[in-house]
Amino acid sequence: MNLIFDIQSSIAAHYDRNAFCISQKFYTYKQFAQKISDIRLGIQQFVLEDQIAVGLITNDDIETYASIFALWMEGKAYVPLNPDFPTERLQMIIKMADVEFILDSSEKQVFHNPQTVLTKTLDTSGIDFDPKIISADNLAYIFFTSGTTGTPKGVPITFGNLSAFTDAFWDLDYPIGSDDRCLQMFDLTFDLSVMSYLCPILQGACVYTIPKEEIKYSYIFELMEDHKLTFALMVPSILHYLRPYFDEIDCPDMQYSLFCGEALPLDVTEEWSRCLPNATIANVYGPTECTIFCTDYTYKKDMTNKTHNGVLTIGNDMKNTFTIIIDHENNEVGIGESGELCLSGGQLTPGYWKNETKNNEAFFFKEYKGENIRFYRTGDLCSKDEKGNILYLGRVDFQAKIQGFRVELSEIEFHAKEALEKTNAVAVAFTNSIHNTEIGLVIESDKFDHKDLLKYMKTKLPVYMIPTKVKFVQNFPLNANGKIDRNRLTTMFG
Amino acid sequence: MEINMIKDKINQVLVGILEHDNFEIHDELTAKDVDGWDSLSHMMIITKIEEEFGIRFKLRELNKLKNLGSLVSLIQSKA
């Protein structure tokens, strides 16, 4: 696999340059190579040869990043495990992905079972990173996303998928070079993190991370200003946080400012472009299943931009992706008509991890340009204009995006109802006063103290899935079809 | 402004936004100690405090807020 050799040669070619800046400390490519080699040796010593998917505790440190590359060079995949998530959820992921070994850079290991390799205390030796022979079908990572029935879904991504992504990314011509300073603001359980560390490393650039205890948006601003960042991929919610302070921000060094993960409003983008006078701004789109993003739109400063309800278009297919928009019978709809966006191409996952039912729902074959091709249903309601620009209109199901994280509202309801026993509850996504999305929970009951309910939910779900507001109603309002009127419940918030 | 008055007002803002009063105001209090005080609500708390005291924080000042005590002294320096 060329990707692995490209990583190896980039690291070797940039020894004297900085690879990472973590908590204000710089690490050169040489130091990074040393860490990778040490961890590789640890993997060879302690992890069984036939174990492909290895758990990785996602701390914000050099060992965690080195572990990813060490696993790849050993032909293994990583399964990110955020130690701040509820233990029960992590255990579920460990079990689902058949993880038998975990790499952990913590002082004190997070799990006693399965077997843990502590990566901070490994012996050090010479630098060796000749990768093993890796094929396009080898797995690079498995990420778990929110599932409807209370169980997360595993999305395996192969090196073939990842190569198709990097190839298509360079083709966009948002170049990164060895002088660039690039932001990595994402939790390592979120696939936008992969682009944020991998693309800079492939070019000898420096990756700037965000310590977990810092407030993201203000820390990003300090990094941009103090370290003169030149490249940043962010979720739009960061812009909503920063918006009241736009008049303090002037970063002429920023060259490329990309957004992904949520709807990007045109008005904020216009204001943001004045904070970054020399930057190209782009809106990219892609679910975890079609790693990492697969459509792209370059924002046109001081010109007309394609929008729907004030939201920028997600643009056109990238090089290795085909998109179609279909009706309920899987037939393509006409130009300007709305339907479900479906994706295919080299970046598409082979399918959910050991989940035949979900695979049958989410993937289908369809004749496209004379070939029978596998497509993925995104659940996103979209339309295309005559130039192939895709407009995002909304969701076809009950998903929400919280700071870019995909959340199934039904998974939140599932756990709420488990705790409430016979009482009904509905989770809704609403927009708060600073235009970010929050989760509200409406309970069909007299008012009661819901502290214990939220406490229970926190043992089951990651923080971003916990409702931030709770309301009570005697009876749920129904819509014309006799279903619970979620839109009316949503208006109770915000 | 008197420190106790500042703390009182902060308390009101927190209760208003977080919709509970399950915390005690003291100098070492951090967001971690308070249910629901996360990055999402932090912004709204900050905005509300700015409104209540008629002040404006700089983006840089926000990173220096390590606990309630530092918030109180920052407000005191501005109000």
Interface residues (C-beta under 8 A of the other chain):
Chain A: E214 I215 K216 Y217 S218 Y219 F221 E222 Y241 L242 P244 Y245 E248 I249 Q403 N432 S433 I434 N436 E438 K451 L454 V463 T468 K469 V470
Chain B: E19 H20 N22 D35 G36 D38 S39 L40 S41 H42 M43 M44 T47 K58 L59 R60 L62 N63
